[in-house]
Amino acid sequence: MGKGKTPTWKVSAKLRSNARALRTNSTDAERLLWSELRDHRLNGASFRRQVPIENFIADFVCHAAKLVIELDGGQHFSDEQEAADARRSKIIEAQGFHVVRFSNHDVMVNRPGVLETIATAIAERAPTPALPRKRERGQIARVEGAAPTPWDEGNQP
């Protein structure tokens, strides 16, 4: 963003501020899951955390797969809160996202199962496999007889 330009956010300043605060004050389950999702660690998928969508803040979002991951603490298991979560999910899904919910307890005691479920959801929804990051392109095995690419022999475009 150049000097003198203002951001073109379509998110209110208050919602953006709340998302920042949630990133700073994340729960143990959120920190644990984030350590597995960040930096393309889960099958190369890119995730963001505490992302504003409509008037809500989603815990984790993979934009390429249009996937939202929500972690629910104990307060989410009352009938009233479950109904509110269902309304929230419906609004987020109206934006084209698929919402997957896990309890904090699931993340803490069954992390491999949670990650497998997320990986399956990504595989079902991702449009195409992600291209390797730029520094990995030269490491891709080449098919014998294939024409060289600009990344072969250390040449960077």
MDTraj code that builds the backbone (N, CA, C; nanometers):
import mdtraj as md
import numpy as np

residues = "MET GLY LYS GLY LYS THR PRO THR TRP LYS VAL SER ALA LYS LEU ARG SER ASN ALA ARG ALA LEU ARG THR ASN SER THR ASP ALA GLU ARG LEU LEU TRP SER GLU LEU ARG ASP HIS ARG LEU ASN GLY ALA SER PHE ARG ARG GLN VAL PRO ILE GLU ASN PHE ILE ALA ASP PHE VAL CYS HIS ALA ALA LYS LEU VAL ILE GLU LEU ASP GLY GLY GLN HIS PHE SER ASP GLU GLN GLU ALA ALA ASP ALA ARG ARG SER LYS ILE ILE GLU ALA GLN GLY PHE HIS VAL VAL ARG PHE SER ASN HIS ASP VAL MET VAL ASN ARG PRO GLY VAL LEU GLU THR ILE ALA THR ALA ILE ALA GLU ARG ALA PRO THR PRO ALA LEU PRO ARG LYS ARG GLU ARG GLY GLN ILE ALA ARG VAL GLU GLY ALA ALA PRO THR PRO TRP ASP GLU GLY ASN GLN PRO".split()
xyz = np.array([
    [0.0854, -0.1177, 0.0000],
    [0.0000, 0.0000, 0.0000],
    [0.0891, 0.1227, 0.0000],
    [0.0672, 0.2106, -0.0961],
    [0.1497, 0.3297, -0.1118],
    [0.1225, 0.4342, -0.0053],
    [0.2130, 0.5310, 0.0005],
    [0.2008, 0.6390, 0.0979],
    [0.0764, 0.7223, 0.0674],
    [0.0000, 0.7520, 0.1698],
    [-0.1175, 0.8354, 0.1539],
    [-0.2437, 0.7596, 0.1154],
    [-0.2301, 0.6310, 0.0850],
    [-0.3482, 0.5525, 0.0485],
    [-0.4126, 0.4952, 0.1746],
    [-0.5405, 0.4812, 0.1692],
    [-0.6102, 0.4200, 0.2817],
    [-0.6484, 0.2771, 0.2438],
    [-0.6546, 0.1868, 0.3415],
    [-0.6904, 0.0483, 0.3095],
    [-0.8338, 0.0391, 0.2592],
    [-0.8588, -0.0611, 0.1795],
    [-0.9931, -0.0804, 0.1243],
    [-1.0634, -0.1967, 0.1930],
    [-1.0484, -0.2084, 0.3238],
    [-1.1097, -0.3160, 0.3995],
    [-1.2603, -0.3104, 0.3877],
    [-1.3214, -0.4253, 0.3760],
    [-1.4666, -0.4325, 0.3796],
    [-1.5112, -0.4872, 0.5140],
    [-1.4212, -0.4810, 0.6104],
    [-1.4457, -0.5291, 0.7458],
    [-1.4382, -0.4080, 0.8374],
    [-1.5315, -0.3997, 0.9300],
    [-1.5306, -0.2844, 1.0197],
    [-1.4049, -0.2849, 1.1057],
    [-1.3647, -0.1684, 1.1488],
    [-1.2460, -0.1556, 1.2331],
    [-1.2638, -0.2334, 1.3628],
    [-1.3853, -0.2345, 1.4152],
    [-1.4107, -0.3064, 1.5407],
    [-1.3954, -0.4571, 1.5217],
    [-1.4493, -0.5109, 1.4133],
    [-1.4384, -0.6541, 1.3872],
    [-1.2916, -0.6922, 1.3632],
    [-1.2194, -0.6104, 1.2893],
    [-1.0775, -0.6358, 1.2641],
    [-0.9989, -0.6327, 1.3953],
    [-1.0310, -0.5379, 1.4813],
    [-0.9654, -0.5274, 1.6114],
    [-0.9965, -0.6499, 1.6982],
    [-1.1213, -0.6943, 1.6951],
    [-1.1592, -0.8146, 1.7715],
    [-1.0835, -0.9369, 1.7211],
    [-1.0666, -0.9490, 1.5902],
    [-0.9928, -1.0622, 1.5335],
    [-0.8477, -1.0601, 1.5810],
    [-0.7872, -0.9425, 1.5826],
    [-0.6495, -0.9310, 1.6323],
    [-0.6409, -0.9735, 1.7784],
    [-0.7377, -0.9296, 1.8579],
    [-0.7378, -0.9651, 2.0002],
    [-0.7532, -1.1165, 2.0181],
    [-0.8369, -1.1790, 1.9365],
    [-0.8542, -1.3246, 1.9461],
    [-0.7269, -1.3985, 1.9057],
    [-0.6537, -1.3460, 1.8084],
    [-0.5264, -1.4088, 1.7707],
    [-0.4265, -1.4000, 1.8859],
    [-0.4288, -1.2872, 1.9560],
    [-0.3372, -1.2682, 2.0683],
    [-0.3744, -1.3556, 2.1870],
    [-0.5031, -1.3741, 2.2099],
    [-0.5516, -1.4468, 2.3281],
    [-0.6141, -1.5804, 2.2906],
    [-0.5469, -1.6589, 2.2092],
    [-0.6052, -1.7844, 2.1628],
    [-0.6050, -1.8893, 2.2737],
    [-0.6950, -1.9859, 2.2604],
    [-0.7057, -2.0946, 2.3583],
    [-0.5942, -2.1957, 2.3340],
    [-0.5745, -2.2857, 2.4298],
    [-0.4729, -2.3907, 2.4132],
    [-0.5014, -2.4748, 2.2899],
    [-0.6276, -2.5107, 2.2689],
    [-0.6646, -2.5926, 2.1531],
    [-0.6372, -2.5173, 2.0224],
    [-0.6672, -2.3874, 2.0195],
    [-0.6399, -2.3071, 1.8987],
    [-0.4906, -2.3000, 1.8714],
    [-0.4098, -2.2790, 1.9756],
    [-0.2638, -2.2736, 1.9571],
    [-0.2108, -2.4074, 1.9064],
    [-0.2613, -2.5168, 1.9627],
    [-0.2161, -2.6499, 1.9220],
    [-0.2523, -2.6777, 1.7760],
    [-0.3770, -2.6485, 1.7377],
    [-0.4176, -2.6721, 1.5999],
    [-0.3441, -2.5781, 1.5044],
    [-0.3247, -2.4536, 1.5441],
    [-0.2539, -2.3589, 1.4585],
    [-0.1104, -2.4064, 1.4321],
    [-0.0477, -2.4679, 1.5315],
    [0.0892, -2.5169, 1.5119],
    [0.0943, -2.6252, 1.4042],
    [-0.0179, -2.6924, 1.3796],
    [-0.0252, -2.7961, 1.2764],
    [-0.0679, -2.7411, 1.1403],
    [-0.1394, -2.6287, 1.1398],
    [-0.1939, -2.5739, 1.0150],
    [-0.1070, -2.4646, 0.9536],
    [-0.0320, -2.3945, 1.0332],
    [0.0427, -2.2790, 0.9836],
    [0.1533, -2.3203, 0.8870],
    [0.1991, -2.2257, 0.8090],
    [0.3112, -2.2459, 0.7159],
    [0.2892, -2.3629, 0.6195],
    [0.1663, -2.3835, 0.5756],
    [0.1353, -2.4876, 0.4758],
    [0.1710, -2.6277, 0.5254],
    [0.1661, -2.6507, 0.6558],
    [0.2109, -2.7786, 0.7119],
    [0.1152, -2.8941, 0.6852],
    [-0.0107, -2.8663, 0.6612],
    [-0.1072, -2.9736, 0.6366],
    [-0.1298, -2.9861, 0.4860],
    [-0.0595, -3.0758, 0.4235],
    [-0.0723, -3.1045, 0.2800],
    [-0.0555, -2.9813, 0.1921],
    [0.0223, -2.8850, 0.2378],
    [0.0494, -2.7661, 0.1577],
    [-0.0616, -2.6628, 0.1570],
    [-0.1676, -2.6854, 0.2332],
    [-0.2809, -2.5921, 0.2360],
    [-0.2462, -2.4679, 0.3175],
    [-0.2909, -2.3537, 0.2684],
    [-0.2676, -2.2267, 0.3356],
    [-0.3877, -2.1928, 0.4234],
    [-0.3612, -2.1705, 0.5516],
    [-0.4665, -2.1324, 0.6455],
    [-0.4375, -1.9966, 0.7042],
    [-0.5432, -1.9256, 0.7394],
    [-0.5349, -1.8034, 0.8183],
    [-0.6168, -1.8281, 0.9443],
    [-0.5858, -1.7553, 1.0488],
    [-0.6622, -1.7742, 1.1731],
    [-0.7330, -1.6458, 1.2130],
    [-0.8455, -1.6643, 1.2824],
    [-0.9289, -1.5536, 1.3305],
    [-0.9584, -1.4567, 1.2161],
    [-1.0342, -1.5067, 1.1191],
    [-1.0633, -1.4328, 0.9969],
    [-1.2075, -1.3815, 0.9995],
    [-1.2278, -1.2519, 0.9821],
    [-1.3649, -1.1998, 0.9753],
    [-1.4370, -1.2480, 0.8489],
    [-1.5568, -1.3020, 0.8673],
    [-1.6456, -1.3394, 0.7570],
    [-1.7838, -1.2896, 0.7973],
    [-1.8398, -1.2026, 0.7134],
    [-1.9657, -1.1350, 0.7487],
    [-1.9450, -1.0654, 0.8830],
    [-2.0316, -1.0914, 0.9810],
    [-2.0172, -1.0275, 1.1121],
    [-1.9577, -1.1229, 1.2151],
    [-1.8913, -1.2280, 1.1680],
    [-1.8348, -1.3288, 1.2568],
    [-1.6847, -1.3365, 1.2358],
    [-1.6174, -1.4014, 1.3305],
    [-1.4749, -1.4264, 1.3170],
    [-1.4561, -1.5771, 1.3203],
    [-1.4130, -1.6331, 1.2074],
    [-1.3906, -1.7770, 1.1965],
    [-1.2544, -1.8107, 1.2570],
    [-1.2468, -1.9240, 1.3268],
    [-1.1211, -1.9623, 1.3912],
    [-1.0096, -1.9848, 1.2895],
    [-1.0350, -2.0680, 1.1867],
    [-0.9347, -2.0968, 1.0838],
    [-1.0036, -2.1028, 0.9486],
    [-0.9376, -2.0499, 0.8457],
    [-0.9950, -2.0492, 0.7116],
    [-0.8890, -2.0916, 0.6106],
    [-0.9276, -2.1837, 0.5220],
    [-0.8477, -2.2172, 0.4049],
    [-0.9259, -2.1627, 0.2862],
    [-0.8815, -2.0506, 0.2306],
    [-0.9555, -1.9852, 0.1223],
    [-0.9573, -2.0685, -0.0046],
    [-0.8491, -2.1390, -0.0348],
    [-0.8435, -2.2187, -0.1575],
    [-0.9513, -2.3266, -0.1589],
    [-0.9774, -2.3854, -0.0429],
    [-1.0787, -2.4910, -0.0329],
    [-1.2125, -2.4366, 0.0162],
    [-1.2188, -2.3054, 0.0428],
    [-1.3415, -2.2436, 0.0977],
    [-1.3867, -2.3242, 0.2205],
    [-1.2921, -2.3471, 0.3126],
    [-1.3154, -2.4289, 0.4308],
    [-1.2928, -2.3464, 0.5563],
    [-1.3896, -2.3543, 0.6479],
    [-1.3801, -2.2877, 0.7780],
    [-1.3735, -2.3953, 0.8854],
    [-1.2770, -2.3839, 0.9747],
    [-1.2633, -2.4744, 1.0882],
    [-1.2994, -2.3952, 1.2127],
    [-1.3959, -2.4456, 1.2875],
    [-1.4385, -2.3822, 1.4122],
    [-1.4076, -2.4749, 1.5281],
    [-1.3490, -2.4193, 1.6353],
    [-1.3250, -2.4948, 1.7573],
    [-1.4214, -2.4463, 1.8634],
    [-1.4887, -2.5404, 1.9262],
    [-1.5910, -2.5069, 2.0248],
    [-1.5489, -2.5515, 2.1635],
    [-1.5521, -2.4566, 2.2582],
    [-1.5272, -2.4883, 2.3983],
    [-1.6547, -2.5393, 2.4635],
    [-1.6479, -2.5666, 2.5914],
    [-1.7602, -2.6226, 2.6660],
    [-1.8864, -2.5386, 2.6608],
    [-1.8725, -2.4070, 2.6469],
    [-1.9898, -2.3190, 2.6439],
    [-2.0753, -2.3407, 2.5203],
    [-2.0241, -2.4094, 2.4194],
    [-2.0980, -2.4287, 2.2942],
    [-2.1937, -2.5470, 2.2975],
    [-2.2007, -2.6179, 2.4093],
    [-2.2791, -2.7403, 2.4114],
    [-2.4164, -2.7250, 2.4766],
    [-2.4568, -2.6033, 2.5081],
    [-2.5933, -2.5809, 2.5545],
    [-2.6846, -2.5768, 2.4317],
    [-2.8123, -2.6053, 2.4513],
    [-2.9064, -2.6036, 2.3390],
    [-2.9101, -2.4670, 2.2720],
    [-2.9095, -2.3623, 2.3532],
    [-2.9155, -2.2259, 2.3004],
    [-2.7912, -2.1940, 2.2164],
    [-2.6735, -2.2314, 2.2660],
    [-2.5500, -2.2021, 2.1937],
    [-2.5379, -2.2875, 2.0673],
    [-2.5851, -2.4117, 2.0727],
    [-2.5823, -2.4961, 1.9528],
    [-2.6701, -2.4368, 1.8434],
    [-2.7845, -2.3808, 1.8817],
    [-2.8723, -2.3160, 1.7835],
    [-2.8042, -2.1919, 1.7254],
    [-2.7365, -2.1141, 1.8112],
    [-2.6646, -1.9955, 1.7637],
    [-2.5507, -2.0363, 1.6697],
    [-2.4796, -2.1448, 1.7025],
    [-2.3716, -2.1937, 1.6163],
    [-2.4256, -2.2393, 1.4810],
    [-2.5432, -2.3022, 1.4808],
    [-2.6056, -2.3468, 1.3558],
    [-2.6416, -2.2261, 1.2681],
    [-2.6934, -2.1195, 1.3300],
    [-2.7254, -1.9973, 1.2542],
    [-2.5980, -1.9352, 1.1973],
    [-2.4959, -1.9298, 1.2790],
    [-2.3668, -1.8745, 1.2364],
    [-2.3103, -1.9547, 1.1190],
    [-2.3133, -2.0875, 1.1301],
    [-2.2634, -2.1740, 1.0223],
    [-2.3412, -2.1514, 0.8937],
    [-2.4710, -2.1353, 0.9054],
    [-2.5558, -2.1145, 0.7877],
    [-2.5181, -1.9842, 0.7162],
    [-2.4903, -1.8798, 0.7916],
    [-2.4516, -1.7508, 0.7331],
    [-2.3155, -1.7623, 0.6653],
    [-2.2214, -1.8308, 0.7296],
    [-2.0881, -1.8485, 0.6708],
    [-2.0977, -1.9357, 0.5456],
    [-2.1782, -2.0412, 0.5513],
    [-2.1939, -2.1293, 0.4349],
    [-2.2615, -2.0568, 0.3186],
    [-2.3439, -1.9570, 0.3480],
    [-2.4060, -1.8776, 0.2421],
    [-2.3010, -1.7983, 0.1632],
    [-2.1827, -1.7817, 0.2215],
    [-2.0720, -1.7132, 0.1531],
    [-1.9884, -1.8118, 0.0711],
    [-2.0316, -1.9380, 0.0655],
    [-1.9619, -2.0384, -0.0157],
    [-1.8641, -2.1249, 0.0610],
    [-1.8556, -2.1069, 0.1910],
    [-1.7637, -2.1853, 0.2726],
    [-1.8323, -2.3115, 0.3246],
    [-1.7512, -2.4107, 0.3558],
    [-1.7987, -2.5303, 0.4255],
    [-1.7440, -2.5200, 0.5674],
    [-1.8294, -2.5390, 0.6671],
    [-1.7878, -2.5248, 0.8064],
    [-1.7725, -2.6632, 0.8693],
    [-1.6573, -2.6853, 0.9314],
    [-1.6313, -2.8086, 1.0054],
    [-1.6041, -2.7687, 1.1500],
    [-1.6745, -2.8327, 1.2432],
    [-1.6609, -2.7990, 1.3847],
    [-1.5978, -2.9137, 1.4625],
    [-1.5110, -2.8758, 1.5548],
    [-1.4503, -2.9711, 1.6477],
    [-1.4600, -2.9125, 1.7874],
    [-1.4667, -2.9989, 1.8857],
    [-1.4601, -2.9498, 2.0234],
    [-1.3129, -2.9305, 2.0598],
    [-1.2880, -2.8421, 2.1539],
    [-1.1515, -2.8237, 2.2025],
    [-1.0960, -2.9563, 2.2537],
    [-1.1827, -3.0341, 2.3179],
    [-1.1418, -3.1642, 2.3728],
    [-1.0912, -3.2555, 2.2609],
    [-1.1609, -3.2579, 2.1470],
    [-1.1159, -3.3405, 2.0333],
    [-0.9748, -3.3014, 1.9895],
    [-0.9488, -3.1729, 1.9812],
    [-0.8173, -3.1255, 1.9379],
    [-0.7106, -3.1693, 2.0379],
    [-0.7429, -3.1638, 2.1650],
    [-0.6447, -3.1955, 2.2686],
    [-0.6150, -3.3458, 2.2781],
    [-0.7163, -3.4315, 2.2571],
    [-0.6953, -3.5748, 2.2782],
    [-0.6903, -3.6572, 2.1495],
    [-0.7363, -3.6020, 2.0378],
    [-0.7385, -3.6775, 1.9124],
    [-0.6907, -3.5902, 1.7965],
    [-0.5759, -3.5287, 1.8135],
    [-0.5248, -3.4388, 1.7111],
    [-0.5063, -3.5085, 1.5755],
    [-0.4500, -3.6299, 1.5702],
    [-0.4364, -3.6949, 1.4385],
    [-0.5702, -3.7144, 1.3674],
    [-0.6739, -3.7501, 1.4413],
    [-0.8061, -3.7674, 1.3812],
    [-0.8630, -3.6364, 1.3298],
    [-0.8428, -3.5282, 1.4051],
    [-0.8884, -3.3949, 1.3636],
    [-0.8160, -3.3539, 1.2353],
    [-0.6843, -3.3727, 1.2323],
    [-0.6056, -3.3349, 1.1144],
    [-0.6444, -3.4179, 0.9929],
    [-0.6737, -3.5450, 1.0137],
    [-0.7163, -3.6302, 0.9022],
    [-0.8500, -3.5828, 0.8458],
    [-0.9417, -3.5450, 0.9332],
    [-1.0714, -3.4940, 0.8894],
    [-1.0545, -3.3645, 0.8107],
    [-0.9680, -3.2760, 0.8584],
    [-0.9435, -3.1501, 0.7884],
    [-0.8791, -3.1769, 0.6524],
    [-0.7806, -3.2662, 0.6483],
    [-0.7126, -3.2979, 0.5223],
    [-0.8116, -3.3554, 0.4210],
    [-0.9030, -3.4396, 0.4667],
    [-1.0042, -3.4970, 0.3776],
    [-1.0958, -3.3876, 0.3237],
    [-1.1377, -3.2967, 0.4112],
    [-1.2250, -3.1862, 0.3684],
    [-1.1549, -3.0986, 0.2656],
    [-1.0258, -3.0733, 0.2848],
    [-0.9503, -2.9930, 0.1883],
    [-0.9439, -3.0650, 0.0545],
    [-0.9116, -3.1945, 0.0585],
    [-0.8993, -3.2721, -0.0649],
    [-1.0300, -3.2737, -0.1427],
    [-1.1422, -3.2778, -0.0717],
    [-1.2731, -3.2802, -0.1379],
    [-1.3102, -3.1452, -0.1976],
    [-1.2582, -3.0357, -0.1397],
    [-1.3035, -2.9026, -0.1800],
    [-1.2011, -2.8215, -0.2579],
    [-1.0742, -2.8552, -0.2481],
    [-0.9718, -2.7749, -0.3168],
    [-0.9877, -2.7909, -0.4678],
    [-0.9817, -2.6814, -0.5424],
    [-1.0038, -2.6882, -0.6863],
    [-0.8960, -2.7672, -0.7597],
    [-0.7700, -2.7440, -0.7256],
    [-0.6585, -2.8161, -0.7875],
    [-0.5477, -2.8265, -0.6843],
    [-0.4565, -2.9189, -0.7022],
    [-0.3435, -2.9240, -0.6083],
    [-0.2655, -2.7930, -0.6130],
    [-0.2176, -2.7516, -0.4992],
    [-0.1416, -2.6270, -0.4906],
    [-0.0071, -2.6442, -0.5605],
    [0.0379, -2.5382, -0.6269],
    [0.1704, -2.5394, -0.6859],
    [0.2735, -2.5308, -0.5742],
    [0.3893, -2.5895, -0.5946],
    [0.4928, -2.5784, -0.4919],
    [0.5355, -2.4337, -0.4765],
    [0.5800, -2.4007, -0.3583],
    [0.6299, -2.2658, -0.3359],
    [0.7539, -2.2432, -0.4202],
    [0.7854, -2.1207, -0.4502],
    [0.8902, -2.0852, -0.5445],
    [1.0227, -2.1543, -0.5122],
    [1.0627, -2.1593, -0.3872],
    [1.1922, -2.2180, -0.3536],
    [1.1943, -2.3688, -0.3730],
    [1.0776, -2.4330, -0.3867],
    [1.0720, -2.5772, -0.4049],
    [1.0590, -2.6165, -0.5513],
    [1.0331, -2.5225, -0.6403],
    [1.0062, -2.5568, -0.7797],
    [1.1236, -2.6272, -0.8462],
    [1.2442, -2.5879, -0.8162],
    [1.3608, -2.6494, -0.8768],
    [1.3846, -2.7913, -0.8286],
    [1.3178, -2.8320, -0.7205],
    [1.3381, -2.9640, -0.6643],
    [1.2402, -3.0665, -0.7188],
    [1.1493, -3.0264, -0.8067],
    [1.0494, -3.1177, -0.8600],
    [1.1165, -3.2137, -0.9572],
    [1.0847, -3.3402, -0.9460],
    [1.1424, -3.4393, -1.0369],
    [1.0919, -3.4117, -1.1786],
    [1.1814, -3.4165, -1.2752],
    [1.1461, -3.3911, -1.4140],
    [1.1235, -3.5224, -1.4868],
    [1.0287, -3.5216, -1.5767],
    [1.0023, -3.6369, -1.6611],
    [1.1120, -3.6448, -1.7657],
    [1.1667, -3.7643, -1.7848],
    [1.2755, -3.7803, -1.8813],
    [1.2280, -3.7393, -2.0200],
    [1.3065, -3.6573, -2.0866],
    [1.2726, -3.6116, -2.2208],
    [1.1850, -3.4868, -2.2225],
    [1.1395, -3.4406, -2.1061],
    [1.0540, -3.3216, -2.1020],
    [1.1392, -3.1974, -2.1264],
    [1.0772, -3.0968, -2.1850],
    [1.1464, -2.9709, -2.2113],
    [1.1826, -2.9050, -2.0785],
    [1.2997, -2.8434, -2.0700],
    [1.3383, -2.7770, -1.9454],
    [1.2474, -2.6573, -1.9178],
    [1.2340, -2.6253, -1.7913],
    [1.1557, -2.5091, -1.7493],
    [1.2506, -2.3992, -1.7057],
    [1.2026, -2.2775, -1.6897],
    [1.2893, -2.1684, -1.6440],
    [1.3497, -2.1952, -1.5064],
    [1.2913, -2.2864, -1.4265],
    [1.3397, -2.3118, -1.2915],
    [1.4494, -2.4170, -1.2893],
    [1.4687, -2.4903, -1.3992],
    [1.5750, -2.5891, -1.4044],
    [1.7112, -2.5197, -1.4030],
    [1.8102, -2.5908, -1.3543],
    [1.9489, -2.5418, -1.3534],
    [1.9642, -2.4151, -1.2696],
    [1.8752, -2.3919, -1.1738],
    [1.8864, -2.2766, -1.0844],
    [1.8483, -2.1454, -1.1478],
    [1.7956, -2.1459, -1.2701],
    [1.7528, -2.0212, -1.3336],
    [1.6188, -1.9794, -1.2757],
    [1.6122, -1.8632, -1.2212],
    [1.4872, -1.8116, -1.1678],
    [1.4297, -1.7130, -1.2676],
    [1.2970, -1.7176, -1.2935],
    [1.2368, -1.6242, -1.3901],
    [1.2443, -1.4810, -1.3419],
])
top = md.Topology()
chain = top.add_chain()
for i, resn in enumerate(residues, 1):
    res = top.add_residue(resn, chain, resSeq=i)
    for name in ("N", "CA", "C"):
        top.add_atom(name, md.element.get_by_symbol(name[0]), res)
traj = md.Trajectory(xyz[None], top)
